[in-house]
């Protein structure tokens, strides 16, 4: 069993730092010692009486500061989890390379089809395969092996690209593709749009110095605040860095340690957010190389449930922040807006920092992100991808009370004002890179000029694409679906289908650049004709997978009626069907609505929408 440590009292709030330079430093050290004392109390399991006793720590002098060794935190090796949870914990996380070494047999028809597919694919993309093999010995890259199976290894390699324009890619063999991935969401304006190309070329001519403050930095931050409605902004290199910074800010301001996140969300590549949780509220690393103790200050809850709200309320004194991906890129069809509104109310009441991770959704679904779209203002927002127009950039935007933890807050020249707030560390060599700033400014100004009509156009294209693909899936009645939100869409398998990844191999063969397991995006460069082409190639690929027996076909159904029913189901998933209905999970772990069982007070029954 995993050791459970008693919780200490809420840690002290960070206080303004005043005085001269040496006094400020000593005050900061004193605050850090208080925080450390509280953390040690948590680890050592002081009883509630001792934990609630506030002890004043004298302000130390420089000569009195000494470091004491702290015993390492030991965790038991055999956690108590269910078999189902263990399977989930062991699944590859995010973009982790998926490698299957066991052979799953195919019948003769499938083997013959696979041989033909392999020959056609290898002939079309010969140089991509050659380069992948050539570089394998010295280039370590998870993407070149992901999807490996012994029987399909001859088609497991990435398409190597050497040119792009608009929504098109060209590979080293000269093949042209319509890109469905579009920089994993970072490309919303298309490749090399004139406005970005001009801005970057001009900045290259001017120079791209690393280190000095750049004249574009303040302009970009001001534009970010204008779009998001937040008070202040800070720049970094990636969305992962932005999430890291937001978590650090929340802990600095609150003096608390625990961060709540939700199952199904993606928050980047740092250790703490590569995590999975269990029903018993235990947390475990979701990738090798991450120490168990690195995720013990994370609490993973089910997204969109009343139970999650209850747990947050009960643990409020321990929680520094609730980190939420409002529209999960892995489950975009689920948008629990009422839950998010309740979460906003709860976190405000409990003085918990609410962080919206908008690295993917920011600027894509609405100029103000999901916060503007849903009418919910978070304390901090994290951004990236779209604002850089393909260049690496990230940003944190938020309320002054939190953002001041980066620089001490506002002060001015010519008076006795000083930075009043204690600060944390957040920096990097390539932060505010001039080329990224030039691209960000150009992107933001272009989006400002276009207004919400830009996002509305992309949403319309994606909706028509999804519906066109979904018609075929429902006509054939196969366990494949197309889901999405705004201009994000993805192909979703409704059950585990061996060799389902060959659907994406087929689509690449037919001129669509797409990968298994990744969300796809529309750009300003896509046209109605592109949508028609993508639907046609998807439909042909699906039919081929059905014909050869990879996708098992059930009895066909009425296409439009079934599609309408699915749309009703999605709407029902996000809207309480009756007053007082509570969102939870059914026996299979899927979101479901529950109503109180009047015959058994305190018990709940699953609400079946189709029967009411």
N, C-alpha and C positions, 0 to 999 in steps of 0.2 A: 504493500500500500504506500501511496505517496504521503509524505509528511505534510500535515496541515498546520500552518503557523497561526497563532492567535493574532488578531488585529489590534494594533495600538490605536491610541486616540488620534484624531486628525492632526497632521503635522502643522507647525506654525506657519502663518502667512508670511510671505516675503515683505519686508518693510522698506520704506524709502531710505536711501543711504544719503547721509548728510555729513558735512565736515570737510576738512582738507584731504589731500590725497592719501596720506597714511591712515587717517581715521576712517576714510571710506573703505580702504583695503581691510582694516581690522574689523570693521562692522560686517563686511561681507563674509569674512572668515568665521565670525561669530555666528552669523546666520547659517552658514554651511554646517558648522558643528552642531547646531540645534537640529537641523534636518537629519544629520548623520545619527544623532542620538535617538531620534524617533525611529529611524530605519533599523538601528541595532535592536531597539526595544521590540520591534515587530519580529525580527529574526529570533531573538532569544525567548520570546513568548512570555513577557512580563504579564502578570495578572492584571485584570481590568482596573483594580484600584490603583496600582502603580502606574499603569498606562495613562490613566486620567489625571494623574498628579502632574501639574505643570511645574517644571523646575527651571529656574532662571540660570542661565549659563553666563558666568562673568565674562566681560569682554577681555580677551587675552592680549598680552603684549607679544611683540615679535619673539622675545626670548623664551616665552612660555609655551610656544607652539611646538608640540612633539607629535609624531605619528606612532600609533600603537598598532601592532599586527592584529588583524581580524581573522578569526577562524573561518575556513571555507565553509560554504553552505553545502551540505551533503543531501542529496535526494535519493530516495529509494529507487531501485532499478526496475521494479515490477509494478507499474501503475495499475490501478483497478479500473479497467475499462471493459466495455462490452466487446464481443467479437465484431459486431458491425462497426463500432467506433474505431477499433483497431484497423479494420480494412480501410476506413476513410482516412485515418491518420497516415497510413502507408502509401496512399495514392500520390502520384507525382503532383507537386504543387506548381501552379502557374505555368511558366514556360519551361519547367524542368524537362530535360530530355526523357522521352518515353521510349524505353527499350524493352522489347519482348524477345527473350532468347529461346523460348519453347516453340515448337512447331505446332500450329493449329492446322490440321489437315484440310485440304480442299478436295472436292470431287473432280473427276476427269474433265468435265465441262469447264469448271472454274479454272483448273490448271491450264487448259488450252487457251482460255480467254486471257489469263494473266500473262502467258508467254507472248501473246500477240500485243497486249498493252505494253509490256516491257520493251519489246522490239521497237514499237512505234515511238514510245517516249524517249528511249535511248537514242534513236536516230534523230529525233527532233532536237534534243538537248545534249548532243554529244560533248560539246566543249564544257558545259556545266559539270557533267559527270567527270570528265578528265581533270578539270581543275580541282574539283573536290577531292579526288583521289591523290592528286599531286601534292596538295597542301596538307593532307591529313596528318602526316608525320610530325609537323611542327606547328600547326595551327589548331588550338583547342577551342572548339566551338560547339556548344550543345545543340544548336539548330541543325547541324549537318548530320546528326545521328538520330534526332527525334523521329519516332515512328518506325524505328528499326524492327523488322521481323525477318526471320531466316528466309521465308519464301518470297518476300518482296524486297529484299535488300538491294536488288539491282536498280530499283527506282527511288531509293532513299538518298536523295541529295537535293540541295537547294538549287533553284534557278539562279544562275549568276548573272547579275545585271550590270550593264555598262552605260545605259542611257535612259533618260526619262523626260517626258514633257506632257503637261496636262494631266490626264489620268492614264497615260500609257507608259509602259516599261518595255525596254528592248534588252534581250539577253545577248550573251557573247556569241551565240549562233545566229543572231540577227532576227530572232522571233519577236513578234510584237504581242503584248498582253494588255488587257484592261486590268488595272490594279484594283483589287477588292479590299486589300489590307490598308493601303494608304498610310504607311508609316505607323501602323498600329494606332491610328487616330491622330497623329501629329500633322498630317497633311490634309487640311480642309479646303485650301484654295487651289489645289492642284500643284503639280510639279513645275517649278520655274515660272510662276506667274510673273508678268512683266513688272508689277509693283514691287515684288520681293527681289527679283533679279537686279533691278535698277538700284535698289537700296543697298544690297550687299556689294555690288560692284563699286558703287561710290565709296562705301566704307573701306573696301580693300585698297582703293587708291589713296584714301586719307590715312590709313594705317589701322592696325589692330593691336594696340599696346595692352599688355597684361600688367596690372598693378595700379597704375594711376586711376583716379576717379574719372569716369567718362561723361561727357556732356549729355549723352542720351539716357543715362541711368535714371535721372530724376524725371525726365519726360515719360519714360516707360512706366515708372511707378505711379505717376499721376494718372496716366491713362488706365492703368489697372484699377485704381481706386474709383475712377469714373465709371468704368464698366460694372464693377462688382458692388459698388455702393459701400465699400469698406473704408475705414479711416486711413489706414497706412498699408504699405506694401514693402516686401523685401524680396530680393532676387536671389536665385541660386541656379544650379546647373540642370537639375532634373526634377521630375515629380517625386521620385523617391526621397531626394534631399528635402523637398518641401514638406513631405509628411514627417520626416525625421525632425525637422525644425519645429513644426507645429506641436509635436508631442513634447519636445524639450521646452518650448515656451509654456505650454500648459502646466507642466510639472514645476517649472520655475515660479510661476505666478501663484499656483495653488499650494505648493509645498507638499502635494500628494504624489503618490507613485503610480497608482493603478490606471491603466488605459483600457477602456471597453471598446471592442470592435465586434463585428458581426460575421457569422458564417456566410461564406459565399462572396465576401468582399475581397478586393485586391488593392493593396496599398504599397506595392513596390518591393524592393529587394533587401531592405535591412532586416537583421535577424528577428527583431521583436514582432514584425508583422508577417513573417513566414511561420504561421502558427495555426494550429487547429485546437478546438475545444471539445469537451464532452458534456453530457447532460449533468454530470456531477460537478461541473464548473472547474474541471482540471484543464490545464493547457499543456500542449506538447509541441516541440519543434516539428515543422512540416517538411524539413529537408535535412539531409546529412550535414554534419559540420557545425550545426547550431546547438550550443549547450542548453540542456534543459532549464538551467537557472536563468538563461537569457530571456525566457518567455514567461517567467512566473509573475511579472507585473502586468500581464495581459489577461483580460477576461473576455472570452469569446461567447457571445450569446446568439440565439436564433434571431434572424432579422425580421422585424415587422410584427412581433408577438407581444401580447400583454404581459406575458411572463418576463420578457426582457425588461420591460418598463418597471415591473415590480422589483426585480433584482437590482436594477440601477438605483431605485429609490432606497432599497435596504442597505446598499453598499455605498451610498452617496458620500459618506465622510472619507472614504478611501480613494475616491475616483478623481483623478486630475482632468480627464477628458473622455468624451465619447467620440470615437472616430467612425464616421459613417460614409460609405459610398452610396449616395442617394439612389442612383440607378446603377445597379451592379452590372458591370460589363459582362459578367458570366451569366447573369440572369436578368436581362434588360426588360423582359416582359412583366416583371414584378415591380410596381411602384407604390409602396404603402404610404401614401401621402398623409393620411390621417395619423398613422403611427409616427411619422416624422414631426408632425405638428405637436403631438403629445410629448414627444421626446424633447422638442424645443422648450415647451412649457416646463417640463420636469427639470431639465438641466439648468434652466434659468432660476427656478425656485431653489435648487440645491447648490447653486453657484459652481456648477461643473462646466468646463469649457466644451462647447459643442463644435466639433471640427467636421466640416464637409470636405471630403476628398473629391475635388472636381478636376483632377488631372485629366480625366477623359471627358467628363461632361461639360467642363467649363468652356464657355463660348460656343460650344458645338450645338447644344440643344436650344440655347437662347443667348443673346448677348450678355446677359447677367448670370448665365448658368442655371442650374436647377434651383438655386436659391430664389432667383427672380421668377422662374417658371412656376414653382410651387408656393411662392409667397412665404418662405421660411428663411430668416436671416440667422446664419451661424455666427459664432464668435470668431472663428478662424476658417479660412478656406485655402485649400492647396490647389495649385494650378501648374500647368505645363503644356506639353504637346502643341495644341492649336496656336498658342500665342507666339511660338517660335517659327511657325511656318516651315517646319522641317529642321530648324537649327535647335541645338540642345539648350533648353532653358526651363527653369522652374520658378515658381513664385509662391509666397505666402502673403495673403491679404487678411486683414482682420481689424478688430476693434483696438483702439488706442491702449486700453487697459492691458491687453496681451502683447501687442506688438512693441510696446515700450520696453519689454524685457530684452530686446535685441540691442538697444542703444541708450537706454536710460531715460528716454522720453524727450519732450520738447524743451528747448532752452534757446536763448537768443543772445546776441551780442549787445553790449552797451548797457547792461544792467547786472544785477546780482543773481540772475537765474542760473541753476545748475541742473544737470541730469539727476532726477529724483529717485529713479527706480533701479533696483539691482538688476544686473544683466547676466545672461548666459552666453555660451559660446556658439557662434554660428558663422562660419567663414569657409572660403575655398579659393584656390589659386585662380580658377577660371570663372568665378562668379562675376557677372556683369561684363562678359566678353563682348567687345565692340561689335563683332559680326552678329552675335545673337541679339544684341540690343537693336542693331539696325533692322534685323528681320522682325523683331517683336514690334518695334514702332510702326513699321510699314504694315504689318498684319493688323494691328489694332486700329490704325487709321483707316485701312481699307474696310474693316468690319464696321467701324463707326459710320463710314459713308454709306454702306449698303443697308445698315439697320437690320431689324428682325427679318426682313424679307429674305435675306441670305439663308438664315437657318430654316425658314419656312420652305424655301425651295428645296433644300437638301432633304428635309423631312418628307416632303411630298414624293421625291424620287425614291427614297428608301421604302416608303409605304407601298408604292406601286410595285417595286421589286419584290418585297416580301409577299405581297398578295399574289403576284404572278407565280412565284415559286410554290407558295402554299397550295394553290389550286391543284397542281400536279401531285403533291404529296397526299392531299386528301382524296383526289380522284383514284389514286392507286391504293390508298389506305395503308400506307407504310409507316413504320415508327420513326419518321423523319419529319422535322418541322422547321419553319423559319420564324424566328422571333426577333424582336428589336424594340427600340425606342428612339424617337427622333431620327437622326441620320445614321444611327448605329444599328447593325443587323448581324445576325449570325445563324448558321445552320446548326440545328440542335437534334441530337439523336435521343429518342425517347426511351431507349433501352440499350444495353450493351450489345453491339453488333460487331463480330469479328471482321476485320478488314474493311471497316467502314471508311477508313482513311483513304481508300482507293477512289472514293468519290472525288476527293480533292485532286488526286493525281489526274483523273480524267478531265476535270475542269481546267487544269493547267495545260493539258494536252490540247484542249479546245480553245485556249487563248485567254483564260481567266487566271490571274495571279492570286492565289488563295491558299491558305494553310489550314490544316486540321486544328481545331481547338482555339482558334483566335477570332475575336470579334472583327467585323468588317465595317467599312465606313464609306459614305458618299462624300464627294468633294464638289466644289464649285465648277470643276471641269467636266463632270459627268453630264450626259445629255439623255433625253428620252430614248434616242436610238441606242445608246450604250445600255440602258436598262433593258430594252427589248432583246439585245444580243445576249446579255447575261442570263436573262430568264430562259432563252432558247437553249443555251449551252448547259445550264443547270438541268433543264427538263430532259435533254438528251442523255446526260450523264446519269440521272436518276433512273430513267427507263432502262439503260444498259445494265445498271447494277441490279435492277429487278429481274431482267431477262436472264442474267447469269446466276441468279439465286442468292445474291448477297443480302438484298433487302426482301424480306418475306412479305408477300402481298396478301392482304385479307380481302374480304368481300368489298368491292367498290361501293362507294356511297354517293349520295347527291352532293356534288362539289360545292355549289354556292350555299346550299343550306348548311352543310357542315362547316364551311368557312365562317358563315354568320354566327353559327353556334359557338365556334372557337372565340370569335371576337367578343361575344357575350360573356364567355367564361373568363376571358382576360379582364374585362371590365368588372365582373363580379369579384375577381381576385383582389381588386384594389379598392372596392367600395363595400362597406358593411351592408349586407342584404336586408337586415332589419335592425331596428333600434336596439342597442344593448349587445349586439353580436360582438364576439371577441375573436381576434385572429390568433390562430395557433397552428399546430401541425398534426396531420392525421397519422395513422399507423405506419404509413410508408415514408413519413417525413416531409410530405408536401404541404404547402400552406393551405389552410382550410378555416372556415368560419364555424364558431361554436356558440350555442345559445344555452341559457340556464335551463337545467332539467327541473321543472316545477315540482315533479313528484319526488325528487331527491335534492333538497337544498344543498348548495355547495358543489353540486355535480353539473357537468356540462355535456350536451349532446352535439354531435356534428350536424351542422345545418346543410341539408341537401337542397341546393338552389333549384335543381331540375324538378323537384317534387313540390315546389311551393310557388 
